[in-house]
Amino acid sequence: MYMISQPAHIFRRLTLIAVIAVAAAACSSQPSVAPAAKMDWRDVVEPRTPTPIGERAAAVAIGQLGVPYRYGGSSPNGFDCSGLVHYAYSNVGMSIPRTTAGLWSDLAPIENRQLRVGDLLFFRIEGKMSHVGMYLGSRKFVHAPSSGRHVSVASLDSEFYRRAFIRAGRPE
């Protein structure tokens, strides 16, 4: 009797080993890939953190390079300094004051070492705070400088703007 049950016991053990081996092989195999037509880009691209609003506003402002200065202007037909800032932020869904004075009073000051792309830079021209630009990083900013000029990029390291710079603020 012992001799007859031993082959049955071995058969059951071998069957169990075979089942485990097949299951393990199935787990380690590559999953089937859906046809390209059925795949969605979100299946293969990791989601990114949304771009900060300041960076998006700066991109809008950079897109206006070369547009002429126009006192009171706030469109691609012409900009004054606060009109450019207002236009850029409103195009990314943020409401901010339209005038340099309104921006100055609305935004809390931030320290220079905390500057981020999209922060606003305030300057004293001819003895009074009267000019605003948008920080781009690397001590550069975009602005609509004055009559007869165009939207352009300037450096905080230029002697004129280094002396005229008062403070920065961040729209939030």
C-alpha positions in Angstrom: 0.0 0.0 0.0 2.8 2.4 0.8 4.3 1.8 -2.7 1.0 2.6 -4.4 0.3 5.9 -2.6 3.9 7.2 -3.0 3.6 7.7 -6.8 0.3 9.5 -6.2 1.9 11.7 -3.7 4.8 12.4 -6.0 2.4 13.1 -8.9 0.5 15.6 -6.7 3.8 17.3 -5.6 5.0 17.6 -9.2 1.7 18.9 -10.4 1.8 21.6 -7.6 5.4 22.5 -8.6 4.3 22.8 -12.3 1.3 25.0 -11.4 3.5 27.3 -9.3 6.1 27.5 -12.0 3.5 28.4 -14.7 2.0 31.0 -12.3 5.4 32.5 -11.6 6.3 32.7 -15.2 3.0 34.4 -16.0 3.7 37.0 -13.3 7.1 37.8 -14.6 6.1 38.1 -18.3 5.7 41.5 -19.9 2.2 42.8 -20.0 0.6 43.2 -23.4 0.8 46.6 -25.0 -2.4 48.2 -26.2 -2.4 49.3 -29.8 -1.1 52.8 -30.4 -4.6 54.0 -31.4 -6.0 53.0 -28.0 -3.1 54.5 -25.9 -3.5 57.8 -24.3 -0.4 60.1 -23.8 -1.1 60.1 -20.1 -0.3 56.4 -20.1 3.3 57.1 -21.1 4.1 60.6 -19.9 4.5 61.4 -16.2 2.3 64.3 -15.2 4.2 67.5 -14.6 3.7 70.0 -11.8 1.8 72.9 -13.3 4.0 75.8 -14.3 3.9 78.6 -11.7 1.7 81.5 -12.8 4.6 83.9 -12.7 6.5 81.9 -15.2 3.4 81.8 -17.5 3.0 85.5 -17.2 6.6 86.1 -18.0 6.3 84.0 -21.1 3.3 86.2 -22.2 5.4 89.3 -21.6 8.4 88.0 -23.5 6.0 87.3 -26.4 5.5 91.0 -26.6 9.1 91.9 -27.3 9.3 94.6 -29.9 5.8 96.0 -29.3 6.1 99.8 -29.2 5.7 101.8 -25.9 2.4 103.7 -25.7 1.4 105.7 -22.7 -1.7 104.1 -21.2 -1.4 101.1 -23.5 -2.3 97.6 -22.4 -2.5 95.6 -25.6 -0.2 94.3 -28.4 -0.9 97.6 -30.2 1.3 99.3 -27.6 2.1 99.0 -23.9 3.2 101.2 -21.0 5.1 99.5 -18.2 2.1 98.6 -16.0 0.0 97.8 -19.0 2.5 95.1 -20.1 2.4 93.6 -16.6 -1.4 93.7 -16.4 -1.7 92.2 -19.9 0.7 89.3 -19.1 -1.0 88.4 -15.8 -4.6 88.8 -17.1 -3.7 86.4 -20.0 -2.9 83.7 -17.5 -6.0 84.3 -15.5 -4.8 86.5 -12.6 -6.3 89.9 -11.8 -3.9 92.5 -10.7 -4.0 96.3 -10.5 -3.6 98.2 -13.8 -1.3 101.0 -12.6 2.2 101.0 -11.2 0.9 102.8 -8.1 -1.8 100.2 -7.6 0.7 97.3 -8.0 3.1 99.0 -5.6 0.4 99.3 -2.9 -1.1 95.9 -3.6 2.0 93.7 -3.5 4.0 93.0 -0.3 7.7 93.5 -0.7 10.0 90.5 -1.2 13.7 90.3 -0.6 16.0 90.3 -3.6 17.4 86.9 -2.7 13.8 85.5 -3.0 13.2 86.7 -6.6 11.4 84.3 -8.9 10.4 84.5 -12.5 7.3 86.7 -12.8 8.0 88.8 -9.8 7.5 92.6 -10.3 10.4 95.0 -10.0 9.7 98.6 -9.0 12.0 101.5 -10.0 12.4 105.2 -9.1 12.6 107.3 -12.2 13.2 111.1 -12.0 12.8 111.0 -8.2 9.6 109.0 -7.9 8.5 105.4 -8.0 7.1 105.3 -11.6 8.3 102.2 -13.4 7.6 98.4 -13.2 9.1 95.4 -15.0 8.8 91.7 -14.7 11.7 89.5 -13.5 12.9 86.8 -15.9 15.7 85.3 -13.8 19.5 85.7 -14.1 19.0 89.4 -13.0 17.1 90.2 -16.3 13.6 91.7 -16.6 11.2 92.5 -19.4 9.5 95.9 -19.5 8.0 98.7 -21.7 10.6 101.4 -21.0 9.5 104.8 -22.4 8.2 106.7 -25.3 10.0 106.0 -28.6 11.2 102.6 -27.3 9.8 99.0 -27.5 9.1 96.2 -25.0 12.6 94.8 -24.3 14.7 93.0 -21.8 17.1 94.8 -19.5 19.5 93.9 -16.8 19.3 94.8 -13.1 23.1 95.0 -13.3 23.1 98.0 -15.7 24.1 101.1 -13.8 20.8 102.9 -14.5 18.5 100.2 -13.3 20.8 99.1 -10.4 20.5 102.7 -9.0 16.8 103.1 -9.8 15.7 99.7 -8.4 13.6 100.2 -5.2 12.0 96.8 -4.4 10.2 93.7 -5.7 6.8 92.2 -5.1 5.1 89.0 -6.0 1.5 88.8 -7.4 -0.3 85.9 -5.6 
